[in-house]
């Protein structure tokens, strides 16, 4: 295991998170399915990583109630977001995680960062090793030069970062950089699991 990955895992555990390492996404997917009872409802935050693991389809096919606003009709989005917010289990990735064991995220609506903190029996955060950054500043730089521009393109948002590849501190109505969340440690009475996969996944 790479020393940076090892340090990140150790520091996530030191900060109270339940952190586990997987060599590939198939191992991680198997673990996620084992951790989620078939009768549990599952909410999913906006995440390319979750999509790459095909977790929505796998959970639906085995009978779980799954709420993901990327998999519904536009007129259903508000209701689906509300149901995801009170689901038994919540799945998401993270925009970045630091070697000292913090989870850093930028959000536009707030549904994802809110659910990563509170409101569920269990929260599972899944990330590829490409999302590890040395510290907070490097994490923010990663988000604003990689995650946000690529998400702007994916969502077809007409934002400066989509074309320049870096944050322009815009004031667009579609601006995604509205909420910054830093999980320093496991919240009191929290149950956040972080699954780190030895692959490049998501943005």
Buried (B, 14 or more C-beta within 10 A) or exposed (E): EEEEBEBBBBBBBEBBBBBBBBEEBEBBBEBBBEBBEEEBBBBBBBBBBBBBBEBBEBBBEEEBBBBBBBBBEEEEEEEBBEBBBEBBBBBBBBBBBBBBBBBBBBBBBEBBBBBBBEBBEBBBBBBBBBBBBEEBEBBBBBBBBBBBBBBBBEBEBEBBBBEEEBBEEEEBEEBBBEBEBEBEBBBEEBBBBBBBBBBEBBB
